[in-house]
């Protein structure tokens, strides 16, 4: 079979809904109220897919949302009708997904039988709860925000809605568009706190001859600065595979990316530290430009009496936390949301914070 010209996945899914799936719905259950979208996991949802993405779980796929009553009454029948009536190929791509032998993983393959399609038929509450652990059509609690990885928030707020007959997807996505203001301040503060915990370690590792350790710490700091940049731009940081691609779409990428690349390319700690200082000051300037706090001096400085140059990023943490007015957010420990919490140096140094205690640490007010 000739490989078709690449079509971005969201565009492919949109046409698949309009030209292949919608006609089956109109014939099988005419007038049924539904919504259609391509949300959830998959590089195409974030707009990062390429021809390489077609090797698994990519292709003509989407979600059809029905009311709970209609999903229970018609869902199984609609899925069966789609298996029987969908075209075998669409825009040159097979609509059949064959199992790869890995749990839940499918790949497009030609078939002569019924189509094992990737059109999920469900109701919004069930789908959102399965993806996030809560239903964003209702109030989103502080615990919901803190316990949800930013990758999942990105997957639900990105993608595309093709039709919203239920009128519920737009509201749910709007509720998750971005963190409440005081929580945003808190997460920015916690991200600066992460940087403050390790910024002196680049030099300390290098001073004892551990260039490898210094490079590892520097790479962690680069990642934290990248995530901080995205948070400042009100964009949910994706997981590691797409972190650089996401930062490349921010207005600061032209100035920041070369500096961060130089940090990673450095082979000695002093050069590494010099480039990191440039990066710190650039991101600190960005923080000041947001006007969320009074300006904080963005210049780097010595680390107490030790011969290392740092930002003392905790100064930005203090400035941001001082602006938080919500008592529930002010009472939170400086552990951050789940992405910030899981490998915080404060947490790693406290073995009593086991998996079972993690949720409590995120949501228990400090005394």
C-alpha positions in Angstrom: 0.0 0.0 0.0 1.3 3.4 -1.0 2.0 5.7 2.0 -0.4 8.6 1.8 0.8 12.2 2.1 0.9 13.2 5.8 -2.1 15.1 7.1 -2.0 16.6 10.6 -4.0 14.3 12.9 -6.5 16.9 14.0 -7.3 17.8 10.4 -7.6 14.1 9.5 -10.0 13.5 12.5 -12.1 16.5 11.7 -12.7 15.4 8.1 -13.2 11.8 9.3 -16.0 13.0 11.6 -17.7 15.2 9.0 -17.4 12.9 6.1 -17.5 9.4 7.5 -18.7 9.2 11.1 -21.4 11.9 11.1 -23.3 10.3 8.1 -23.5 7.0 10.0 -24.9 8.8 13.1 -27.4 10.7 11.0 -28.6 7.4 9.4 -28.6 5.2 12.5 -29.9 7.6 15.1 -31.2 10.7 13.2 -31.3 13.8 15.3 -29.4 12.4 18.3 -27.8 15.2 20.3 -24.1 14.6 20.5 -20.7 16.3 20.6 -17.6 15.2 18.7 -13.9 16.0 19.4 -10.4 14.7 19.3 -9.0 15.1 22.9 -6.8 13.1 25.2 -3.6 11.3 24.5 -1.7 11.5 21.2 0.9 13.8 19.7 -1.7 15.2 17.3 -3.8 16.6 20.2 -0.9 18.9 21.1 -0.1 19.6 17.5 3.3 17.9 17.6 2.5 14.9 15.3 4.6 14.1 12.2 4.6 11.2 9.7 6.5 9.2 12.4 3.4 9.4 14.6 1.5 7.0 12.3 3.4 4.0 13.6 0.9 3.6 16.6 -2.3 5.0 18.0 -2.5 7.7 15.3 -4.9 8.0 12.5 -8.6 8.7 11.9 -9.9 8.7 15.4 -12.1 10.8 17.7 -14.6 10.8 20.5 -18.4 10.9 20.2 -20.1 12.2 23.3 -23.7 11.4 24.1 -25.8 12.1 27.2 -25.5 9.3 29.8 -29.0 8.0 28.8 -28.2 7.9 25.1 -24.7 6.4 25.7 -26.3 3.6 27.6 -29.1 3.1 25.2 -27.4 3.6 21.8 -23.6 3.4 22.5 -23.0 -0.2 21.8 -25.2 -0.1 18.6 -23.4 2.9 17.3 -20.0 1.3 17.8 -21.2 -1.8 16.0 -22.6 0.2 13.1 -19.4 2.2 12.8 -17.5 -1.1 12.6 -19.7 -2.3 9.8 -20.2 0.9 7.8 -17.1 3.0 8.1 -14.9 3.0 5.0 -11.9 0.7 5.2 -9.6 3.7 4.4 -10.0 7.4 4.7 -7.7 9.9 3.0 -5.5 6.9 2.2 -5.2 5.8 5.9 -6.7 2.5 7.2 -9.6 3.1 9.6 -8.9 -0.4 11.2 -6.6 -0.5 14.2 -4.9 -3.9 14.7 -3.6 -4.9 18.1 0.2 -4.8 18.6 0.1 -7.2 21.5 0.8 -4.4 23.9 -2.1 -3.5 26.2 -4.4 -1.0 24.4 -1.9 -0.1 21.6 -3.2 -0.3 18.1 -1.8 0.4 14.7 -3.5 1.1 11.4 -3.8 -2.0 9.2 -5.9 -2.9 6.2 -8.8 -5.3 6.8 -11.4 -7.2 4.8 -13.7 -7.6 7.9 -15.4 -5.3 10.3 -13.3 -2.2 11.2 -11.8 -2.1 14.7 -12.1 1.6 14.8 -10.9 4.3 17.2 -14.2 6.2 17.5 -14.9 6.2 21.3 -18.6 6.5 22.1 -19.1 7.7 25.7 -20.7 10.4 27.8 -18.7 13.5 28.9 -18.8 12.8 32.6 -17.4 9.3 32.2 -14.7 10.3 29.8 -13.5 13.3 31.8 -13.4 11.3 35.0 -11.5 8.5 33.3 -8.9 11.0 32.0 -8.6 13.3 35.0 -10.1 11.7 38.0 -12.8 14.4 38.2 -15.5 16.0 36.1 -14.6 19.6 35.1 -18.1 20.4 34.1 -18.6 20.8 37.9 -16.5 22.9 40.2 -12.8 22.1 40.0 -11.4 21.9 43.5 -8.0 22.9 44.8 -7.2 19.2 45.2 -8.2 18.5 41.6 -5.8 21.2 40.3 -2.9 20.1 42.5 -3.2 16.4 41.8 -3.5 16.5 38.0 -0.4 16.4 35.9 0.0 19.3 33.5 0.3 16.8 30.6 -3.3 15.6 31.3 -4.5 19.2 31.6 -2.9 20.0 28.2 -4.5 16.9 26.6 -8.0 18.0 27.7 -7.7 21.7 26.8 -5.8 21.2 23.5 -7.1 19.1 20.6 -10.2 20.2 18.8 -14.0 20.1 19.2 -15.7 19.5 15.9 -19.3 19.7 17.1 -20.7 20.5 20.6 -24.4 19.6 20.4 -24.5 18.8 24.1 -23.0 22.2 24.9 -20.8 20.7 27.6 -17.3 20.4 26.1 -16.8 24.1 25.8 -17.8 24.7 29.4 -15.6 21.9 30.7 -12.6 23.1 28.7 -13.1 26.7 29.8 -13.1 25.6 33.4 -9.7 24.1 32.8 -8.3 26.8 30.6 -5.8 27.9 33.2 -5.2 27.8 37.0 -7.1 30.3 39.2 -4.9 33.4 39.7 -3.7 32.7 43.3 -3.0 29.1 42.4 -0.9 30.3 39.4 1.1 32.6 41.8 1.6 29.6 44.1 2.8 27.3 41.3 5.2 29.9 39.9 6.5 30.4 43.4 7.0 26.7 43.8 8.8 26.5 40.5 11.3 29.2 41.6 11.6 27.3 44.9 12.7 24.2 43.0 15.4 26.2 41.2 16.6 27.7 44.4 17.1 24.3 45.9 19.7 23.2 43.3 21.2 26.3 41.7 24.3 26.1 43.9 24.9 22.4 43.2 26.3 23.0 39.7 29.3 24.6 41.1 29.6 22.4 44.2 29.6 19.2 42.2 32.2 20.7 39.8 34.4 21.9 42.7 34.9 18.4 43.9 35.7 17.2 40.4 32.2 15.7 39.6 31.6 17.2 36.2 29.0 14.5 35.4 27.0 15.3 38.5 27.3 19.0 37.7 25.9 18.4 34.2 23.0 16.3 35.6 22.1 19.1 38.0 22.4 21.7 35.3 20.1 19.6 33.0 17.5 19.5 35.8 17.7 23.2 36.2 17.3 23.7 32.4 14.2 21.6 32.6 12.8 23.6 35.5 13.5 26.8 33.7 11.7 25.5 30.6 8.7 24.5 32.6 8.8 27.9 34.4 8.8 29.7 31.1 5.7 27.7 30.0 3.9 28.5 33.3 4.7 32.1 32.8 3.1 32.0 29.4 0.0 30.3 30.8 0.7 27.0 29.0 0.5 23.6 30.6 4.0 22.0 30.3 3.8 18.7 28.5 5.8 15.7 29.5 9.5 15.3 28.5 9.1 14.2 24.9 7.3 17.5 23.9 8.8 19.9 26.4 11.3 21.4 24.0 8.7 21.6 21.3 6.4 23.5 23.5 9.0 26.0 24.6 9.9 26.5 21.0 6.4 27.9 20.5 6.8 30.6 23.2 7.8 34.2 22.3 11.0 33.8 24.3 12.4 30.9 22.4 14.7 32.9 20.1 16.5 34.4 23.1 16.3 31.5 25.6 16.9 28.4 23.6 20.5 29.1 22.5 21.4 29.9 26.1 19.9 26.7 27.5 21.5 24.7 24.7 24.9 26.2 25.7 24.3 25.1 29.3 23.8 21.5 28.2 26.8 21.6 25.8 29.2 22.9 28.4 31.9 20.5 29.5 33.2 22.3 32.6 31.2 23.7 35.5 32.4 27.3 35.3 31.2 27.6 31.7 28.0 25.8 32.6 27.4 28.2 35.5 28.0 31.3 33.2 25.4 30.2 30.7 23.0 29.3 33.5 23.3 32.7 35.0 22.4 34.2 31.6 19.4 31.9 31.5 18.4 32.8 35.1 18.5 36.5 34.3 16.4 36.1 31.1 13.7 34.2 32.9 13.8 36.6 35.9 13.2 39.5 33.5 10.3 37.6 32.0 8.9 37.2 35.5 9.1 40.9 36.2 7.4 41.7 32.9 4.3 39.9 34.1 3.9 42.5 36.8 2.5 40.0 39.2 4.8 41.4 42.0 6.9 44.4 42.6 10.1 44.1 40.5 12.7 41.7 41.8 16.4 42.4 41.0 17.1 39.8 38.2 20.9 40.0 38.6 22.8 36.9 39.7 25.1 37.1 42.8 27.4 35.0 44.9 26.0 32.0 46.9 26.7 33.3 50.4 30.4 32.9 51.1 30.9 30.2 48.5 32.4 30.9 45.1 29.3 30.0 43.1 27.2 32.5 41.1 23.4 32.0 41.5 20.1 33.9 41.2 18.9 33.2 44.8 15.6 32.2 43.2 13.9 32.1 46.5 13.6 35.9 46.3 11.0 35.4 43.5 9.3 32.7 45.6 8.9 35.2 48.4 7.6 38.0 46.2 5.0 35.7 44.6 3.7 34.1 47.8 3.3 37.6 49.3 0.7 38.4 46.6 -1.5 35.3 47.4 -4.7 36.2 49.1 -6.7 33.0 49.0 -6.3 31.5 52.5 -6.5 27.9 51.2 -3.7 28.5 48.8 -1.6 30.5 51.3 -1.9 27.5 53.7 -0.3 25.0 51.3 3.2 23.8 51.9 5.7 24.8 49.2 5.5 21.4 47.6 3.7 22.6 44.5 1.4 20.5 42.2 2.1 16.9 41.5 4.6 17.5 38.7 6.7 19.8 41.0 6.2 17.6 44.1 7.4 14.2 42.8 11.1 15.0 42.5 11.5 18.0 44.7 14.8 17.9 46.6 12.8 18.6 49.8 10.7 15.5 49.2 13.6 13.3 48.1 15.2 14.1 51.4 12.2 13.1 53.4 11.7 9.3 53.0 8.6 9.5 55.2 6.8 11.1 52.3 5.8 7.8 50.7 3.3 7.4 47.8 0.5 7.1 50.4 1.5 10.3 52.0 2.0 12.3 48.8 -1.6 13.4 48.4 -1.9 14.5 52.0 1.3 16.5 51.6 -0.2 18.3 48.6 -3.4 19.2 50.3 -2.7 19.5 54.1 -2.3 23.1 55.3 1.0 23.8 56.9 1.0 24.5 60.7 
